[in-house]
Amino acid sequence: MSFYQKLLLLLIPAYLLISFQRPQSFQWKEPIATTQTLLFFKSEAKIFATRTDLLLTALNNLTADSSSVHEAKQQLAACRLAYKRIAFFTNYFFPSETRMYNAAPVTEVEEPTLEYVEPMGLQQIESLLFENDAYAYKAELVQVARVLHAAVADLPALLYQFELTDAQILESIRLEWLRIMSLYVSGYDAPLLKTGIAEAFQATKAFREVLHPYLQDDRGAEIDRLLMASEMYFKNHQDFDRFDRLQFYTDYAIPFQKALDAFARTRGLYTNSSIFLNENTPNIFAKDALLFEKQNTPNEKGSVLIQLGERLFMDPALSADGRVSCSTCHIPSLYFQDGLARSKSMNPHEKLKRHTPTLLYSANQRIQFWEGRAGSLDQQALDVLFNPLEMGADSLKLLAYLRTLPAYQSGFTQAYGAGQAVSMTQVTNALTAYVSTLAPFSSDFDRYIAGDPTALDEGQKAGFNLFMGKAQCGTCHFIPYFNGLLPPLFDISEIEILGTPLNEDLEHPSVDPDEGRYDLYRVPYYKGAFKTPTVRNVAQTAPYMHNGAFSSLEKVVDFYNEGGGVGIGLDIPHQTLSPLPLELTNTEIQNLVAFMESLTDNPKTFTHNY
């Protein structure tokens, strides 16, 4: 036997001894509620299956008589309530399959394959049942219900060789709580039934049952108290249009979110599978609750990079003619836009194609530009710098300028170290670092959510509840940025087809020839589709929409109140906005506008002290 073989025989026992010797601070943890949660899911899945069967029966019995339509709607509502008791589980563990149960009621496009996902499930049934003549859609309704019934019947098969952990169970509930805060209470997936509050009640009841085994000590008492209080609040306030979402947030939702997060950590059961949720912030309205583009520099160099980015942002020498900077169109004193319907271009005889949006909170999106042609701020910066109509820069001349100017040489050296030639990657990285800071969260609304009850007046409070309820604004402009970033994973920026006209005269509208995202992908479901922008600071950033068609917020609300393009009589085949009138009163419109005004940031928070 060789020396190395003998040495190996001596080392193996020592290695095994070290490997299997547990540190004194470590304690083996037996599963707490994994078995009970699986049993709960199996039991509730059977109830959901029974409800889908009753729904299918009601749709098979559908006639032209209104009573049969009413019965079908009642069965649909009951089916949705049953589904929401297990939605935390299916959304987390089986997200692909969940689309079969509750997909959007419009054809969606999967990128980059551009495959179509046809409308299906509970939302599609709701959409068809609320048509003027639901009976005319009976065959389609029955077909959708059959597919749903078959998919739900297969739920038990998903559990074959399935394993889960207590940490995953707690995370699934934390994520579903974010859905309740953002989607349930806004009516996102039941805008016509308006069962969002009743669904939140059922989901919360389910949470209490699932969490019960975890809460059998003093540390769990506060969780149980908050959850019970939330459950009772939902139970006692189920009128969707009258539900006080502000009180729900401040008294129940945010405290429970904080408490459940802290509880999971103290029990050693915290996990965060989302790449965008910041695990170091207390609640979804915290300034840094979400993670976005990270800079390729150490943290201690961050302020240097931001300062460098701001200097580049303000410098007209980056453009072809030395007269146009980023701040020419994104004017800081005008909330980083220019107040024009369409900006001037480098060509004196031509304007830019679309309205210049604010850069405030622009980093808090997954796509950039109105039609979403850029996937990052770096890509956006490159596009603008070299677009002949915007800045028309020449990369060689631009880099030569930056490499020879002492102030820039010093800035890039501090940010990236000596010995590196200035590159376009560094330039866009610096610009992105600066633009990413333009999310101050300093509005009256933010002060209110942070605990100042005097920050909003009664009209603004009523306006927020309208925004998140009857007016359906919150079904596209999601909290906390009030843009198209979809909760609870915040990994998708939604686009919508609104049918925005070319002019603001709603009695004599004209179709806008701008085809939006269709310019990128020749898909009919993208014709006229645009990114959903933030509503933060909207009171300071007129005119509105991608084409600057509307001169005031009141005009914008009037447009939505009529049902978008289809509602005002335009031919918009694939409009994603509901064409049904919102029936907002004049007082409600005033309150809605008042709330949007409360989203105005303090301009003093736009500046930096380096």
C-alpha positions in Angstrom: 0.0 0.0 0.0 1.4 3.3 -1.0 2.0 6.3 1.3 -0.9 8.2 -0.3 -3.3 5.3 0.1 -2.4 5.0 3.8 -2.8 8.7 4.3 -6.2 8.6 2.6 -7.4 5.8 4.9 -6.4 7.9 7.9 -8.0 11.1 6.6 -11.4 9.6 5.7 -12.5 8.8 9.3 -11.3 12.2 10.4 -13.2 13.9 7.5 -16.4 12.0 8.3 -16.1 12.9 12.0 -15.8 16.5 11.2 -18.5 16.5 8.5 -21.1 14.9 10.7 -20.3 16.8 13.9 -23.0 19.5 14.3 -22.0 22.9 15.7 -23.3 23.4 19.2 -25.5 26.3 18.1 -27.3 24.2 15.4 -30.5 22.4 16.2 -32.2 19.9 14.0 -35.7 21.1 13.1 -38.5 18.7 12.5 -41.2 19.9 10.0 -43.8 21.9 11.8 -46.8 22.0 9.4 -45.8 20.6 6.1 -48.0 17.5 6.4 -51.0 19.6 7.7 -50.6 22.1 4.9 -50.6 19.3 2.3 -53.8 17.8 3.9 -55.4 21.3 3.9 -54.6 21.8 0.2 -55.9 18.4 -0.7 -59.1 19.0 1.2 -59.7 22.5 -0.2 -58.8 21.3 -3.7 -61.7 18.8 -3.6 -64.0 21.7 -2.6 -62.7 23.8 -5.5 -63.3 20.8 -7.8 -66.9 20.5 -6.6 -67.4 24.2 -7.1 -66.1 24.0 -10.7 -68.6 21.2 -11.3 -71.5 23.3 -10.0 -70.3 26.2 -12.2 -70.2 23.9 -15.2 -73.7 22.7 -14.5 -75.0 26.3 -14.2 -73.4 27.2 -17.5 -74.9 24.2 -19.2 -78.3 25.3 -17.9 -77.8 28.9 -19.1 -80.7 30.3 -21.1 -81.7 33.8 -22.3 -83.5 34.2 -19.0 -81.7 36.6 -16.7 -82.3 34.4 -13.6 -80.1 31.7 -15.2 -77.3 34.3 -15.8 -77.6 35.4 -12.2 -77.3 31.8 -11.0 -74.2 31.3 -13.1 -72.6 34.5 -11.7 -73.4 33.3 -8.2 -71.7 29.9 -8.9 -68.7 31.7 -10.4 -68.4 33.9 -7.3 -68.5 30.8 -5.1 -66.0 29.0 -7.3 -63.6 32.0 -7.0 -63.9 32.0 -3.2 -63.0 28.3 -3.1 -60.1 28.9 -5.3 -58.7 31.8 -3.2 -58.4 29.5 -0.2 -55.7 27.6 -2.0 -54.3 30.4 -4.3 -51.4 31.0 -1.9 -50.3 27.4 -2.6 -50.9 27.1 -6.3 -49.4 30.6 -7.1 -46.2 29.7 -5.2 -45.7 26.0 -6.0 -47.5 25.6 -9.4 -47.4 29.1 -11.1 -47.7 27.6 -14.6 -50.7 25.5 -13.8 -52.4 28.4 -12.0 -52.8 30.2 -15.3 -55.3 27.4 -16.2 -57.5 28.5 -13.3 -57.2 32.2 -13.3 -55.5 33.6 -16.4 -56.2 37.1 -17.8 -59.3 37.4 -19.9 -57.3 38.6 -22.9 -54.9 36.9 -25.3 -51.4 37.2 -24.0 -48.2 37.0 -25.9 -45.2 35.0 -24.6 -41.9 36.6 -25.4 -39.5 36.0 -27.0 -41.3 33.1 -28.7 -44.4 35.3 -29.5 -46.6 32.3 -28.8 -50.2 33.2 -27.9 -51.8 32.3 -24.6 -55.6 32.2 -25.1 -57.9 33.6 -22.3 -59.0 30.8 -20.0 -60.2 30.1 -16.5 -62.3 32.0 -14.0 -61.5 35.5 -15.4 -62.5 34.6 -18.9 -65.8 33.1 -17.6 -66.5 36.4 -15.8 -65.7 38.4 -18.9 -68.2 36.4 -21.0 -70.9 36.3 -18.3 -71.0 40.0 -18.1 -71.5 40.6 -21.8 -74.9 42.2 -22.7 -76.1 38.9 -24.1 -74.3 36.2 -22.0 -76.5 33.5 -23.5 -75.0 34.1 -26.9 -71.6 33.0 -25.5 -73.0 29.8 -23.9 -70.9 27.4 -26.1 -67.7 29.3 -25.3 -68.6 29.5 -21.6 -69.2 25.8 -21.4 -66.0 25.0 -23.2 -63.9 27.2 -20.9 -65.6 25.7 -17.9 -64.9 22.2 -19.1 -61.2 22.9 -19.5 -61.2 24.5 -16.0 -63.0 21.6 -14.5 -60.5 19.1 -16.0 -57.6 21.1 -14.9 -58.9 21.4 -11.3 -59.6 17.7 -11.2 -55.9 17.1 -11.9 -54.8 19.1 -9.0 -54.0 16.0 -6.8 -51.7 14.7 -9.5 -49.4 17.8 -9.0 -48.6 16.4 -5.6 -46.9 13.2 -6.8 -43.5 13.1 -5.1 -44.0 16.6 -4.0 -42.0 18.1 -1.1 -42.2 21.4 0.6 -40.7 23.1 3.6 -42.0 25.3 6.4 -40.0 28.2 5.1 -41.7 27.9 1.7 -45.1 27.8 3.3 -44.5 31.0 5.2 -43.1 32.6 2.1 -46.1 31.6 0.0 -48.4 33.3 2.5 -46.2 36.4 2.6 -46.4 36.7 -1.2 -50.1 36.1 -1.2 -50.5 38.8 1.4 -48.9 41.2 -1.1 -51.4 40.0 -3.7 -54.2 40.8 -1.3 -52.8 44.3 -0.7 -52.4 45.0 -4.4 -54.6 42.8 -6.5 -57.4 41.5 -4.4 -58.5 44.8 -3.0 -58.2 46.5 -6.4 -60.4 43.9 -8.1 -57.6 43.0 -10.5 -58.9 39.5 -11.4 -62.7 40.0 -10.6 -63.4 43.6 -11.7 -67.0 42.9 -12.7 -68.0 40.5 -9.9 -66.4 42.8 -7.4 -65.7 39.9 -5.1 -62.1 41.0 -4.2 -62.9 41.8 -0.6 -64.8 38.5 0.0 -61.9 36.7 -1.6 -59.5 38.4 0.7 -61.6 37.2 3.6 -61.5 33.6 2.5 -57.8 33.8 1.8 -57.1 35.2 5.3 -59.3 32.5 6.9 -57.2 29.9 5.1 -54.0 31.6 6.3 -55.1 31.3 9.9 -55.8 27.6 9.5 -52.4 27.0 7.8 -50.4 29.1 10.2 -52.1 27.7 13.4 -49.3 25.1 14.1 -46.7 27.8 13.9 -48.4 30.1 16.4 -48.4 28.0 19.5 -46.2 30.2 21.6 -45.9 33.8 22.7 -44.1 34.9 19.6 -47.1 33.7 17.5 -49.7 35.4 19.5 -49.2 38.8 17.8 -49.4 37.2 14.3 -52.6 35.4 15.2 -54.1 38.7 16.6 -53.3 40.7 13.5 -54.5 38.0 11.2 -57.8 37.6 13.1 -58.3 41.4 13.1 -57.7 41.5 9.3 -60.1 38.6 8.8 -62.8 40.4 10.8 -62.2 43.6 8.9 -62.7 41.9 5.6 -65.8 40.1 7.0 -67.4 43.3 8.2 -66.6 45.5 5.2 -67.3 43.4 2.0 -68.8 46.2 -0.1 -66.2 46.5 -2.7 -66.8 50.1 -3.7 -67.0 51.3 0.0 -64.1 49.3 1.3 -61.6 51.6 3.1 -58.2 50.5 1.6 -56.2 53.2 3.4 -57.4 52.0 6.8 -56.7 48.4 5.8 -53.2 49.3 4.8 -52.3 51.3 7.9 -54.1 49.3 10.6 -53.9 45.8 9.3 -51.9 45.0 6.1 -48.6 46.8 6.8 -48.5 45.7 10.5 -49.2 42.1 9.5 -46.6 42.1 6.8 -44.0 43.4 9.2 -44.9 40.9 11.9 -45.0 37.9 9.7 -41.6 38.8 8.2 -40.1 39.2 11.6 -41.7 36.0 12.9 -40.3 34.0 10.0 -36.8 35.3 10.7 -36.9 34.7 14.5 -38.1 31.1 13.9 -35.4 30.5 11.4 -38.0 29.9 8.7 -37.3 32.9 6.5 -36.6 32.4 2.8 -36.8 34.8 -0.1 -36.9 33.2 -3.5 -37.7 36.5 -5.3 -34.8 38.2 -7.0 -36.5 41.6 -6.8 -38.1 41.8 -3.3 -35.6 43.4 -0.9 -35.6 41.3 2.3 -34.1 44.1 4.3 -37.1 46.5 4.2 -40.0 46.4 6.5 -43.0 46.7 4.1 -43.9 47.1 0.5 -44.2 50.9 0.7 -40.7 51.3 2.1 -38.4 53.3 -0.3 -36.1 50.4 -1.0 -38.7 47.6 -0.9 -37.7 46.4 -4.4 -34.4 45.8 -6.1 -33.6 47.1 -9.5 -30.6 47.6 -11.7 -27.4 47.3 -9.7 -24.2 49.2 -10.5 -21.0 47.5 -11.3 -19.0 49.4 -8.7 -18.4 48.9 -5.0 -20.9 50.5 -2.6 -18.4 53.0 -1.3 -18.0 54.3 -4.9 -21.7 54.7 -5.4 -22.0 58.4 -4.6 -19.0 59.2 -6.9 -20.8 57.3 -9.7 -24.1 59.1 -9.1 -22.4 62.5 -9.1 -20.6 61.5 -12.3 -23.9 60.4 -13.8 -25.6 63.7 -12.9 -22.8 65.6 -14.6 -23.2 63.5 -17.8 -26.9 64.0 -17.6 -26.6 67.8 -17.7 -23.8 68.0 -20.3 -24.9 69.1 -23.8 -21.4 68.3 -25.1 -22.4 64.6 -25.3 -24.7 65.4 -28.3 -23.8 65.9 -31.9 -24.3 69.6 -32.0 -23.2 70.3 -28.4 -26.6 71.8 -27.6 -28.8 68.9 -26.3 -28.3 67.1 -23.0 -30.5 64.6 -21.3 -31.8 67.5 -19.2 -33.0 69.4 -22.3 -36.1 67.2 -22.5 -36.0 65.8 -18.9 -35.9 69.1 -17.1 -35.4 68.7 -13.3 -37.5 71.8 -12.5 -40.4 70.3 -14.5 -40.2 67.0 -12.8 -37.9 65.6 -15.4 -40.1 66.1 -18.4 -40.5 69.1 -20.7 -44.3 69.9 -20.6 -44.6 69.4 -24.4 -47.0 67.0 -26.2 -44.0 66.0 -28.3 -40.4 67.2 -27.9 -38.3 69.0 -30.5 -35.8 66.8 -32.3 -32.3 67.4 -33.6 -34.0 67.9 -37.0 -35.6 71.4 -36.8 -38.3 70.3 -39.1 -39.4 67.2 -37.2 -40.7 66.5 -33.7 -40.1 63.3 -31.7 -42.6 60.6 -32.2 -44.0 60.5 -28.7 -44.4 62.5 -25.5 -41.4 62.7 -23.2 -42.3 61.0 -19.9 -40.9 61.9 -16.5 -37.7 60.1 -15.4 -38.9 60.0 -11.8 -39.3 56.3 -10.9 -38.3 55.3 -14.4 -35.8 52.9 -13.0 -38.7 51.1 -11.2 -39.8 49.4 -14.4 -38.6 46.3 -16.3 -38.9 47.9 -19.7 -38.1 51.4 -21.0 -39.6 53.7 -23.6 -43.4 53.9 -24.3 -43.4 50.7 -26.4 -40.9 48.9 -24.1 -38.1 48.5 -26.7 -35.3 48.7 -24.1 -35.0 46.2 -21.3 -32.8 48.3 -19.1 -31.9 51.9 -18.3 -28.4 51.3 -19.8 -30.0 50.2 -23.1 -32.3 53.3 -23.0 -29.3 55.6 -22.5 -27.5 54.1 -25.4 -30.6 54.4 -27.6 -31.1 58.1 -26.7 -27.4 59.0 -27.1 -27.1 57.6 -30.6 -30.6 58.3 -31.9 -30.1 60.9 -34.7 -33.3 62.7 -33.7 -32.5 62.9 -30.0 -28.8 63.4 -29.3 -27.1 62.0 -32.4 -23.8 61.3 -30.6 -20.7 59.9 -32.2 -19.2 57.3 -29.8 -15.6 58.0 -30.8 -15.9 61.8 -30.4 -17.9 61.4 -27.2 -15.3 59.1 -25.5 -12.5 61.3 -26.7 -14.1 64.3 -25.1 -14.6 62.4 -21.8 -11.1 61.0 -21.8 -9.5 64.5 -22.2 -11.5 66.6 -19.9 -9.8 66.6 -16.4 -13.0 66.7 -14.4 -14.3 63.6 -16.2 -10.9 61.8 -16.0 -11.0 62.3 -12.2 -14.6 61.2 -11.9 -14.2 58.0 -13.9 -10.9 57.2 -12.1 -12.6 57.5 -8.7 -15.5 55.4 -9.8 -13.7 52.7 -11.8 -10.1 52.9 -10.8 -7.0 54.1 -12.5 -5.7 52.6 -15.8 -9.1 52.0 -17.4 -10.0 53.9 -20.5 -13.5 55.4 -20.4 -16.0 53.2 -22.1 -19.6 53.5 -23.2 -20.5 50.9 -20.6 -19.1 53.1 -17.9 -20.9 56.1 -19.3 -24.3 54.4 -19.4 -23.6 52.8 -16.0 -23.1 56.3 -14.5 -26.2 57.7 -16.1 -28.2 54.8 -14.8 -26.8 55.3 -11.3 -28.0 58.8 -11.3 -31.5 58.2 -12.9 -32.0 55.3 -10.4 -31.8 57.8 -7.5 -34.9 59.7 -8.9 -37.4 57.8 -6.7 -37.7 60.0 -3.6 -41.0 58.7 -2.0 -41.5 62.2 -0.5 -45.2 62.8 -1.4 -48.0 63.5 1.0 -49.3 60.0 0.3 -45.9 58.5 1.4 -46.0 60.6 4.6 -49.5 59.2 5.3 -48.5 55.6 4.8 -45.4 56.2 6.9 -47.7 57.2 9.8 -48.7 60.8 9.5 -52.5 60.9 9.6 -52.6 64.6 8.8 -50.8 64.2 5.4 -54.0 63.6 3.4 -57.3 65.3 3.6 -60.7 63.6 3.3 -61.1 64.1 -0.4 -57.6 62.6 -1.1 -58.4 59.6 1.1 -61.7 59.1 -0.8 -59.7 59.5 -4.0 -57.3 56.8 -3.1 -60.1 54.4 -2.3 -61.6 55.2 -5.7 -58.3 54.7 -7.4 -57.9 51.3 -5.8 -61.6 50.4 -6.1 -64.4 51.7 -8.2 -62.3 53.6 -10.7 -60.1 50.5 -11.3 -56.9 52.5 -11.7 -55.1 50.2 -9.3 -55.6 47.2 -11.6 -53.0 48.7 -14.0 -51.1 51.2 -11.9 -50.0 48.9 -9.1 -48.7 49.8 -5.7 -46.1 50.9 -4.5 -45.0 52.8 -7.7 -48.4 53.2 -9.2 -47.1 51.9 -12.5 -47.3 48.7 -14.5 -44.9 46.7 -12.4 -46.9 43.6 -11.5 -47.1 42.4 -7.8 -46.1 40.4 -6.0 -42.9 39.3 -7.8 -42.5 42.7 -9.6 -40.8 40.9 -12.5 -43.0 42.1 -15.3 -44.0 45.6 -16.5 -47.4 45.3 -18.0 -48.4 46.9 -21.3 -52.0 47.9 -22.1 -54.1 48.8 -25.1 -56.3 51.8 -24.1 -57.4 53.1 -27.4 -56.0 56.6 -26.6 -57.3 59.0 -29.3 -55.2 61.5 -31.2 -57.1 64.4 -29.7 -58.8 65.1 -26.4 -62.3 65.9 -27.9 -64.0 62.7 -26.8 -67.2 63.6 -28.7 -65.2 63.7 -32.0 -62.2 61.4 -31.4 -59.6 60.4 -34.0 -57.7 57.1 -34.0 -54.0 57.5 -33.2 -51.9 55.9 -36.0 -49.1 55.2 -33.5 -49.1 51.4 -33.2 -46.9 51.1 -30.1 -45.3 47.8 -29.4 -46.6 46.5 -32.7 -43.7 48.4 -34.3 -41.4 45.9 -32.5 -43.3 42.7 -32.9 -45.9 42.4 -35.7 -48.4 40.8 -33.4 -52.0 42.0 -33.6 -52.4 41.9 -29.8 -49.7 44.5 -29.6 -51.3 47.0 -31.9 -51.6 50.2 -29.9 -50.0 48.7 -26.8 -47.9 50.9 -24.5 -46.2 50.6 -21.2 -48.2 51.7 -18.1 -46.3 54.7 -16.7 -46.2 55.8 -13.1 -48.9 58.0 -11.7 -46.5 59.5 -9.1 -46.0 63.2 -9.8 -48.7 63.0 -12.5 -50.1 66.4 -11.4 -46.9 68.0 -12.5 -46.3 66.2 -15.8 -49.0 67.3 -18.2 -49.8 66.7 -21.0 -50.6 63.0 -20.7 -50.5 59.7 -22.5 -47.9 58.5 -25.0 -49.0 61.2 -27.5 -49.6 64.0 -25.1 -53.2 64.1 -26.2 -54.8 65.1 -22.9 -54.1 68.5 -21.4 -55.4 67.8 -17.9 -56.0 65.0 -15.4 -59.7 65.7 -15.6 -59.6 64.9 -19.3 -57.7 61.7 -18.7 -60.3 60.6 -16.1 -63.1 61.4 -18.5 -61.5 59.2 -21.1 -61.3 56.2 -18.6 -64.7 57.0 -17.3 -66.2 56.5 -20.8 -64.4 53.1 -21.3 -61.3 54.1 -23.2 -61.2 54.1 -27.0 -64.0 51.6 -27.5 -66.2 53.5 -25.0 -65.9 56.7 -27.0 -66.7 54.9 -30.3 -63.3 54.1 -31.8 -62.5 50.7 -33.4 -59.9 49.2 -31.1 -60.1 45.4 -31.7 -57.9 44.2 -28.9 -58.4 46.9 -26.3 -57.3 45.5 -22.9 -59.0 48.3 -20.9 -62.6 47.5 -20.1 -65.0 49.3 -22.5 -67.6 49.6 -19.8 -68.2 53.0 -18.3 -67.0 53.5 -14.7 -70.0 55.8 -13.9 -67.9 58.1 -11.7 -69.7 61.2 -10.4 -68.2 64.7 -10.6 -67.4 64.6 -7.0 -65.7 61.2 -7.4 -63.6 62.6 -10.3 -62.6 65.6 -8.2 -61.5 63.3 -5.3 -59.7 61.0 -7.7 -57.7 63.9 -9.1 -57.0 65.2 -5.6 -55.5 61.8 -4.6 -53.3 61.8 -7.7 -52.1 65.3 -6.7 -51.1 63.8 -3.3 -48.6 61.7 -5.1 -46.5 64.8 -5.9 -42.9 64.6 -4.5 -41.2 67.4 -2.8 -38.8 68.8 -5.5 -36.2 69.5 -2.9 -35.7 65.7 -2.6 -34.6 65.5 -6.3 -31.1 67.0 -5.4 -28.2 65.2 -3.9 -25.6 66.3 -1.3 -22.4 64.6 -2.4 
